[in-house]
């Protein structure tokens, strides 16, 4: 199932856009919490199609506009950047996806060389390396991921949407009753992930962040984090409940097409063009009604505010030099991206094209 491209409806992408962004930013938490329950039903074969290739073939004019929008995105031309501190110390910044896909986990030659010469690996949160730490955060801040009052997910779902949720969970070996107290954004992250991703994780495959940490430990490289689990989850939990509920139903409306979105995100990552992500989301995921205010709030809380936090906390690590910083690719490009924020703070950033 291929998604329909409609460049005249770019402003309507807000809710379905959340599905793809959630996968990039937060699905790793659901992988840790529930991967073991998915092993029996998940299949390891990925079936998504590359929507960029389809767009280039079927609608070359829209594809050209997509590339033009990407080209206009500040710092959107690379996944790997050399960062030079004002004192001359050199580090590297790399855009990641929080998935187990081998095409993502296997660094290209340029990124691998930068990693091998580093003294410190910096990831978004080291909590992801310790499931017990995430569970402890849930216990300490249950309101971030769970309804702590009488509210249940079932009580907020219309009958038709409840059936869709139950079907999506059943495909992953779960029941609505088992997750009925979870916040809707957690369920959205859960049902967004392709079953092939679930199968790889259940079989022991590591998402890129964890794979880099495993490699760092073997090489004696120190590992640091930029955020806590509570901070990351709080960014999502801060958004209005009605937005989360509508986002969940829109995610379910995508059906199997979400596999195409995830596959295309992997392709964009392989191309090394971070500037392509947002134009692609907006072109490929038109919603039914404009919701610019809601998506602006999402972008501010989950992307921009976290960009500023991460850029600020990176300063002493970059000043020390020898850091390999691996954070979500969506945090790199744009006027408010981490690369631009570092440049404004006096660091020199040089794009390094992928080398295989």
MIFIKOL-588859 format. One record per residue (C-alpha): residue number from 1; residue in one letter; y negated, x, z. Coordinates in steps of 0.001 Angstrom, whole numbers, plus 524288, in hexadecimal, padded with zeros to 5 digits. Example, Ala and Ser with C-alpha at 12.3 -4.5 7.8 and 13.67 -1.06 7.14 Angstrom:
 num residu north  east    up
   1      a 81194 8300C 81E78
   2      s 80424 83566 81BE4
END
This chain:
 num residu north  east    up
   1      x 80000 80000 80000
   2      x 7F34C 8061E 7FB7E
   3      x 7E650 80281 80159
   4      x 7DBC5 7FCC8 7F8BD
   5      x 7CFC2 8051F 7F681
   6      x 7C2D4 7FDD0 7F604
   7      x 7B6AD 8066B 7F69E
   8      x 7AE05 7FA5E 7F81E
   9      x 7B3DB 7F766 80587
  10      x 7B1DE 8047B 80C2A
  11      x 7AA3B 7FE55 81763
  12      x 7B5EE 7F5C7 81AE8
  13      x 7BF2F 800B0 81EE0
  14      x 7BCAA 800D1 82D7E
  15      x 7C8B7 7FAA0 8336D
  16      x 7D372 7FF9D 82A9B
  17      x 7CD47 80CFB 82B20
  18      x 7D11F 80D73 8396F
  19      x 7DF74 80DF8 835B0
  20      x 7DE20 81AF8 82EC9
  21      x 7D4C5 820C5 838B4
  22      x 7DD86 81D0B 84407
  23      x 7E8AB 8246F 83DC1
  24      x 7E069 830AA 83CA9
  25      x 7DAA5 82FF7 84A2D
  26      x 7E3CD 8297C 853C4
  27      x 7F171 826A2 84EA6
  28      x 7F6A7 832F5 85518
  29      x 7F5FA 82BEE 86234
  30      x 7FEE6 8210E 85D97
  31      x 80823 82B0C 857C1
  32      x 809A2 8315C 86505
  33      x 80B02 824AB 86C83
  34      x 8147E 81D83 863A7
  35      x 81AE9 826BE 859DD
  36      x 8282C 82626 86083
  37      x 82925 81781 85E93
  38      x 82714 8187A 84FE9
  39      x 8323B 8218B 84C72
  40      x 83C3D 816F6 849C6
  41      x 83485 80F7D 83F74
  42      x 82AEC 81915 83986
  43      x 82E0D 81EFD 82C48
  44      x 82A33 82CE0 828F3
  45      x 826CC 82A52 81AA5
  46      x 81847 82831 8184E
  47      x 81510 81E30 80DD1
  48      x 80641 81E93 80CC5
  49      x 7FF42 820AE 7FFD0
  50      x 7F381 8294D 7FD2A
  51      x 7E867 81FA9 7FB14
  52      x 7DF55 82A27 7F5DD
  53      x 7E8AB 82CCE 7EAAD
  54      x 7E98A 81E41 7E7EF
  55      x 7DAC9 81D0A 7E849
  56      x 7D8DA 8289C 7DF28
  57      x 7E273 8227F 7D59C
  58      x 7DE4C 8143A 7D662
  59      x 7CFD5 814FB 7D9B7
  60      x 7CA4D 82243 7D5E2
  61      x 7BC40 81DC5 7D797
  62      x 7BE90 81A17 7E5DD
  63      x 7C628 826A9 7E7D7
  64      x 7BA84 82E62 7E2A6
  65      x 7B188 82741 7EC33
  66      x 7BAE8 82A9D 7F72E
  67      x 7BA6B 8390E 7F3BD
  68      x 7AB9E 83879 7F2BC
  69      x 7AAA1 83277 80042
  70      x 7B375 83D06 8058F
  71      x 7AB55 847A3 7FF28
  72      x 79F1E 84225 80597
  73      x 7A538 842B2 8132E
  74      x 7A004 84E69 81AC6
  75      x 7AAC0 85831 81DFE
  76      x 7B517 84FC9 8177F
  77      x 7BAF8 85A38 80EB2
  78      x 7C4D0 86116 81780
  79      x 7CEA0 85F81 82290
  80      x 7CCEF 86D8D 8271F
  81      x 7C014 873B9 82B2F
  82      x 7BC63 8814C 82FF3
  83      x 7B2FF 87FD8 83B56
  84      x 7AA5A 88B70 83EE1
  85      x 7A372 88AE8 84BFA
  86      x 79583 88FEA 84DB2
  87      x 79B46 89BD1 8549E
  88      x 7A3C5 89ED7 848B9
  89      x 7B0BB 89A04 84E46
  90      x 7B964 8937A 8441D
  91      x 7C247 8879C 845BA
  92      x 7C828 87D2E 83CE8
  93      x 7C73F 86E51 83CAD
  94      x 7D21F 8664A 8366F
  95      x 7D339 857AE 833A1
  96      x 7DFFE 8514F 8379B
  97      x 7E783 84492 836C2
  98      x 7EF3C 840A1 842C1
  99      x 7FC05 83E64 83B83
 100      x 80927 8451C 83977
 101      x 808D2 84515 82A90
 102      x 80DAB 85287 82626
 103      x 802A0 8537A 81C42
 104      x 7F905 852C0 8279B
 105      x 80083 85AD1 83198
 106      x 80294 86632 8283B
 107      x 7F5B3 86DA7 827CF
 108      x 7F14F 87351 81ADA
 109      x 7F098 8821B 819B4
 110      x 7E207 8830A 81CCD
 111      x 7E301 87AA4 82908
 112      x 7EF81 88152 82D51
 113      x 7E92D 88EB9 82C38
 114      x 7DD97 889F6 8344A
 115      x 7E6CF 88491 83E89
 116      x 7EED0 8910E 83F4D
 117      x 7E2B7 8994E 8420E
 118      x 7DD93 89051 84CBB
 119      x 7DDCF 892A4 85B57
 120      x 7DBE2 88483 85F58
 121      x 7E071 87782 859D2
 122      x 7D70F 86C53 85CC4
 123      x 7DBE1 85E5D 85AB7
 124      x 7D5E2 85145 85DFA
 125      x 7DD94 84FB1 86A7F
 126      x 7E84D 857AD 870DC
 127      x 7ECFF 84B2A 87759
 128      x 7F435 84831 86AB2
 129      x 7FD52 85383 86E0A
 130      x 8018A 84D04 87AA1
 131      x 80608 83EBF 87A26
 132      x 8057B 83EA0 88901
 133      x 7F6E2 8413F 8884C
 134      x 7F4E4 8357C 87F76
 135      x 7FD0D 82CF2 8885B
 136      x 7F51B 831D4 893ED
 137      x 7E896 82DFA 88CE8
 138      x 7EE34 8207F 88A77
 139      x 7F163 81F44 898DC
 140      x 7E3DB 823D4 89CF2
 141      x 7DC61 81C0C 892A6
 142      x 7E534 8109C 88F0B
 143      x 7D9BF 808C2 889B0
 144      x 7D850 81226 87E3E
 145      x 7E522 80E19 87800
 146      x 7E9A2 80200 87F4C
 147      x 7E490 7F4B2 8834D
 148      x 7E363 7F56A 89204
 149      x 7E047 7E705 89420
 150      x 7E7C4 7DAE1 88FED
 151      x 7E4C6 7DD5C 88190
 152      x 7F00D 7E019 87854
 153      x 7F04C 7E35B 869EC
 154      x 7F7EE 7D6D5 8678C
 155      x 7ED39 7CEB1 86DA1
 156      x 7E362 7D425 863E7
 157      x 7EB87 7D275 85794
 158      x 7EBF1 7C6A2 84EC4
 159      x 7F9BC 7C1EA 84BC6
 160      x 7F9C8 7C7B5 83E13
 161      x 7F4E3 7D4DF 842D2
 162      x 7FE96 7D4E2 84E0D
 163      x 809CE 7D39D 8445E
 164      x 80494 7DF15 83C7D
 165      x 80352 7E763 848BC
 166      x 81126 7E3F3 84CE3
 167      x 81681 7E784 83F7D
 168      x 80F40 7F47B 83F01
 169      x 813EF 7F819 84C98
 170      x 821E2 7F3F5 84997
 171      x 821FA 7FD73 83E1D
 172      x 81EFE 80801 8481B
 173      x 8293F 803DD 851F6
 174      x 81F80 7FD8E 85B44
 175      x 81C9D 7EFDA 85FEE
 176      x 80F9E 7E949 8626D
 177      x 813BE 7E6F5 87073
 178      x 8155A 7F593 87286
 179      x 8075F 7F892 86E5B
 180      x 8008A 7EBD0 871A4
 181      x 7F771 7F23B 87B77
 182      x 7F310 7FCFA 8721A
 183      x 7E575 7FCC4 86C2B
 184      x 7E530 7F878 85DE2
 185      x 7E09D 805A0 858B6
 186      x 7ED06 80BCC 85E0C
 187      x 7F53B 801F2 856A6
 188      x 7ED11 8044E 84A5D
 189      x 7EFD4 812D9 84B55
 190      x 7FE2F 81004 84D75
 191      x 8001F 80728 841A4
 192      x 7F7A9 80F94 838CD
 193      x 800E5 81B2C 83945
 194      x 80AFE 81B2E 82E37
 195      x 81916 81A3B 832BA
 196      x 81BB9 8277A 82C7B
 197      x 811D3 82D75 835CC
 198      x 81873 826E3 84145
 199      x 825BE 82BB2 83CC2
 200      x 82134 839CF 83BB8
 201      x 81B34 8395F 8493F
 202      x 82750 8331D 84F01
 203      x 82F59 83DFE 848DE
 204      x 82707 8482B 84FD0
 205      x 81CAB 84B5D 8458D
 206      x 80F84 84F5E 84B20
 207      x 8023B 84A60 8470C
 208      x 7F969 8552E 84203
 209      x 7F22E 856F8 84EE1
 210      x 7FED0 858FE 85657
 211      x 804B5 86170 84BA2
 212      x 7F8ED 86A79 84C41
 213      x 7FA2A 86B3A 85B0B
 214      x 808A3 86E8F 859E7
 215      x 80542 87946 8503D
 216      x 7FA57 87E23 8591F
 217      x 8033D 87EF8 864F0
 218      x 80D30 886DC 85D37
 219      x 80287 89048 858E3
 220      x 7FC3F 89194 86648
 221      x 7EFE8 88A9F 861F1
 222      x 7E837 883AA 86C93
 223      x 7E6B1 874E8 86B1B
 224      x 7DA72 86D4D 86ED6
 225      x 7D64F 85F0D 86D97
 226      x 7C93A 85897 86B11
 227      x 7CB6A 84B24 870E1
 228      x 7D39F 84417 87AD8
 229      x 7DC9E 838C3 877AB
 230      x 7D3D1 82FDD 87FA7
 231      x 7C810 833A6 87764
 232      x 7CF44 8316E 86AB0
 233      x 7D4E4 82459 86EAC
 234      x 7C7F8 82046 8749C
 235      x 7C13B 821E0 86773
 236      x 7CA18 8177F 861A9
 237      x 7CABF 80ECD 86DA6
 238      x 7BBEB 80DFA 86E16
 239      x 7BB85 805BA 861BE
 240      x 7BAFA 7F6C9 862E2
 241      x 7C7D8 7EFA0 8647F
 242      x 7C4FA 7E631 85967
 243      x 7C357 7F1B8 85030
 244      x 7D075 7F729 85475
 245      x 7D71A 7EA02 85290
 246      x 7D190 7E821 844F9
 247      x 7D518 7F61D 841A7
 248      x 7E321 7F3A7 845D4
 249      x 7E481 7E79B 83D52
 250      x 7DE35 7EE9E 831CA
 251      x 7E774 7FA00 833A8
 252      x 7F2F8 7F0BA 8332B
 253      x 7ED47 7EA70 826F8
 254      x 7EEB8 7F75C 81FD7
 255      x 7FD80 7F697 82146
 256      x 804DC 80138 81A0C
 257      x 7F843 8055E 81352
 258      x 7F4B2 80D4D 81F52
 259      x 7FF35 816ED 81B10
 260      x 7F73F 81920 80EB6
 261      x 7EB25 81BBD 816E0
 262      x 7F21E 825C0 81F59
 263      x 7F815 82C70 81373
 264      x 7EAB8 82D61 80D22
 265      x 7E4F7 83322 81986
 266      x 7EF63 83DB5 81913
 267      x 7EBE9 84050 80AD3
 268      x 7DD74 84155 80E2D
 269      x 7E0B3 84AE2 818FD
 270      x 7E8BB 8531C 80F8E
 271      x 7DD2B 85337 80633
 272      x 7D4BF 85870 81130
 273      x 7C9E5 84E9B 80EC1
 274      x 7C5B3 848BC 81BBF
 275      x 7BA51 84245 814DA
 276      x 7C3E6 8396E 80DBC
 277      x 7C901 83262 819C9
 278      x 7BDEE 828D5 81C5E
 279      x 7BB3F 82576 80E09
 280      x 7C9C0 8230D 80C2F
 281      x 7CAC9 81A4F 81826
 282      x 7BF30 81245 813E5
 283      x 7C3F4 810C6 805E2
 284      x 7D228 80E1A 8091E
 285      x 7D12E 80567 81518
 286      x 7C7EC 7FA0B 8125F
 287      x 7C7E0 7EFE5 81D19
 288      x 7C4A3 7E170 81C35
 289      x 7B740 7E1C0 8229E
 290      x 7AC71 7EBB9 824C1
 291      x 7AD02 7F1D6 83225
 292      x 7A3DB 7FD53 83144
 293      x 79F96 7FC7C 83F6D
 294      x 7AD8D 7FD1C 84469
 295      x 7B190 8089C 83C05
 296      x 7A4FB 80FAF 83F92
 297      x 7A8C0 80E37 84DD5
 298      x 7B662 81347 84AED
 299      x 7B142 81F10 84389
 300      x 7A760 8220C 84E3B
 301      x 7B122 82149 8597B
 302      x 7BD5D 826F1 85352
 303      x 7B79E 830D7 849D6
 304      x 7A94B 83473 84BF6
 305      x 7A8BB 834AB 85AD8
 306      x 7B549 83C73 85B64
 307      x 7B007 845D5 85117
 308      x 7A4B1 84905 85A04
 309      x 7AD8D 84AC5 865BA
 310      x 7B6D0 853C0 85E6A
 311      x 7AC0E 85BCF 8580D
 312      x 7A581 85DE4 86530
 313      x 7B1F5 861E9 86C02
 314      x 7B5AC 86B02 860DB
 315      x 7A9DB 873D2 862B1
 316      x 7AF56 87D30 86CF9
 317      x 7BC52 87E24 865C8
 318      x 7B59B 88159 858F6
 319      x 7ACB4 88B14 85FBA
 320      x 7B8DD 89203 864C8
 321      x 7BE68 89260 856F1
 322      x 7CC4A 8921A 85204
 323      x 7CDF1 88369 85384
 324      x 7D5B0 87AD0 84A33
 325      x 7D019 86D43 84C69
 326      x 7D8B1 86220 84771
 327      x 7D29A 8548B 84868
 328      x 7D3CB 84800 84089
 329      x 7CEE3 84995 832A2
 330      x 7C5B0 83DF3 833E9
 331      x 7BDDC 8459A 83DF0
 332      x 7BA0A 85068 83474
 333      x 7B194 84AA9 82983
 334      x 7A4B8 8436F 82933
 335      x 79732 8450F 82EE4
 336      x 79CA3 84252 83C70
 337      x 7A94F 849CC 83A4A
 338      x 7AD93 85542 8428E
 339      x 7AA8B 85F1A 837C4
 340      x 79C85 85A32 83690
 341      x 79ACA 859B2 8454D
 342      x 79F59 867BF 846A2
 343      x 79619 86BFC 83BDC
 344      x 78AD4 8654A 842D1
 345      x 78E9B 86CCF 84F13
 346      x 78D41 879C9 847EE
 347      x 79B33 87C3B 8434D
 348      x 79DC7 88006 8352C
 349      x 7A872 87804 82E67
 350      x 7AF4E 87C77 82203
 351      x 7B8DD 873BA 81AAB
 352      x 7C5EA 87A38 817B5
 353      x 7CD8A 873E4 80C86
 354      x 7DC20 871EE 80E6E
 355      x 7E4CB 87D05 809A7
 356      x 7F34A 87ADC 80759
END
